[in-house]
Amino acid sequence: MENRELRPGPRATPVPESHLALSPQRITVLDDVRAHGPARINDIAERLGLHANTVREHLDALVGHGLVDHTTEPARGRGRPAKVYRPMPAADPTLAGRDYAGLATALAGHIARTSADPEGDARAAGREWGCDLARESDYDTADPHAFVLDLLTRLGFAPHDRGPALGVALPMCPLLDAARRYPNVVCQVHLGIVEGALEEVGAPVGPGLDLLPFVEPGGCRLFMPEPTTPEVCCCPRGES
C-alpha cells in the first residue's frame, strides 16, 4: 500500500465544471464554426452534408448557449443579407475559481497587514456575510444546526456532523490557499459566517462556538453551541 504523508487541514474544494447536453451532430456543427468561422449556414451545411435548416437549428441553439455569435454581412449582389457565425471564446470554469481565490488571498493579506485587529475585523466581516447568506437562503431554518450544515455544504466545505462531542468535520475548503497563508484572517471569516447565520435565525452564539483550523489530517473542526429556544436576531441591519 502506498504511504502518503497526511497534511493537517482540509482539501481544496473542487471547482465545478459546466456541462452542456449537446448532441453529437450539434458538437460537429460547433467544431465546424470553430474551424472555419466566420461561416455561413450554406457553407457549413455543404461541408457537413446536412440540410441548411438543420444547421440553422443547431446554430440557434449554440447561440443560446453562448458558444456561438452571429453578425449580418452585406448582401452579395441582389441577395438578402446573410448571417455569419463565429465561435465565442470558451469559458474556463477553473479560471473564475482561480480569480476568486486570488482576490480572497489579496484581501486577506491586506487585512493582515493593515488592520489593528485582523482577527476581529475578519470575523466581523464574516458575521455580516453570514447574516446576508441566511437572509437570502431558501433552506428551512427551523433547525439552526441543520441550516448551518446546509449553508456550509453550499459554500463548499462538505461538512460531516460527528455529534456534539466531536463537532463538525470540514474536509474541504473553498479558499484553502488563502487560509494556509492567512489562517488568522480567512478562518475567522469562516467562523464569522457561521456566527452570523446562527444569529440571523435566532440561534445561540458565544460559548461553544469555535473553529479549529488545520487541527487534523484531512480537515478543520467546527463546534456550535447546543440549540435552545430561538432568540431575537441581533444581526446589524440598516437603520430605518
Secondary structure as GFF3:
##gff-version 3
##sequence-region A 1 240
A	DSSP	beta_strand	11	12	.	.	.	ID=ss1
A	DSSP	alpha_helix	24	36	.	.	.	ID=ss2
A	DSSP	beta_strand	39	40	.	.	.	ID=ss3
A	DSSP	alpha_helix	41	48	.	.	.	ID=ss4
A	DSSP	alpha_helix	52	64	.	.	.	ID=ss5
A	DSSP	beta_strand	68	73	.	.	.	ID=ss6
A	DSSP	beta_strand	82	87	.	.	.	ID=ss7
A	DSSP	alpha_helix	93	114	.	.	.	ID=ss8
A	DSSP	alpha_helix	118	136	.	.	.	ID=ss9
A	DSSP	alpha_helix	144	155	.	.	.	ID=ss10
A	DSSP	beta_strand	160	161	.	.	.	ID=ss11
A	DSSP	beta_strand	168	170	.	.	.	ID=ss12
A	DSSP	beta_strand	172	173	.	.	.	ID=ss13
A	DSSP	alpha_helix	176	181	.	.	.	ID=ss14
A	DSSP	alpha_helix	183	200	.	.	.	ID=ss15
A	DSSP	beta_strand	210	216	.	.	.	ID=ss16
A	DSSP	beta_strand	219	223	.	.	.	ID=ss17
###
